[in-house]
Amino acid sequence: MIEEILRNLYKIEIPLPESPLKSLNSYVIKAQDRNLIIDTGMNREECLNAMISGLRKLAVDIKKTDFFITHLHSDHLGLVSSLATDI
């Protein structure tokens, strides 16, 4: 699920399978030159599918996107290695 919080600020709900928390809120800030993703979800297929689907719907170019991880728990940083690019 995607929710527009403010202009160019979106929340993507990322499921957290087998977790009592049920989901994580990942935030996307869209800008003309670079985008920012705040927290990513676990390194699991369900999380990756939800993230990729949300980014496609928002037309986010992952090659023009940076990441901000709020803290070092697997549900917040797990997908960074799958999403980060060399560019």
N, C-alpha and C positions, 0 to 999 in steps of 0.2 A: 504494500500500500504506500502511495506517495501522497504527501500533504504539503501544500505550499504554506509556509509559515509567514513569510514576508516576500516582497518582490526579490526574486533570485535566491531565496533561501528555502530549501526543501528538506523534508524529513522522509527518509525511506525506512520503513519498518522491516527489519531483517529477522527472520525466525531463528530461534535458538533451540534446536532440537534437543530433547532430553534434558532440558534445563527448566527449573521451576520459574525462571524469569520469563519464559515464553518467547520474548523478542527483545531486540536491541534497536534503539533509534540511531540511525546513521544520518548525518546531516550533510547536505551538498550545498555549497555556495557557488553559484554560477557567475562568471565574470567574462568579459570580452577576451582577455588574454590568457588567463589561467583560472582553473576551477579548484575548489578545495573540498575534499571529503573528510568529514570528522567521524572517526571510528568506522569499522568495517564489518564486524561480525566474525563468527568463528570460521576456521578453515574447513568448511564442510560444503558439500555440494549444494545443499538446500540454501545455505547462506549466499554462496556464489551466484546461484540462479536468481535469487531475489535481488541481489545487488546489480547484476548485469541487466536484468529486466528493468529495474528502476532507472539505471543510467541511460539505457536506450530510450525509454519514454521521455526522459529529460533532455535527450540529445547531447549528452556530456561526452566530449572527446577525452578519453582516458589518457591520451598522450599529452594533453594540456591540463593535467590534473595533479595536484599535490595532495598529501595526506597529513592530517593532524590526528594523532592518537592521544586520547586523554589520559590513559594509563595502561600499564602493561599486563592486562588480563587477556586471555585468549579470545574472549568474546568481543573485545574491542580492537584487537590488532591482527586477528587470525588471517584475514584475507589480503593483507598488504602485499605479501609476496606474490600472490596471484594477480593482483591488479596493477602493481607498479610496473612501469616501463623503463627502458634505458634512455628515453628521450626526456 
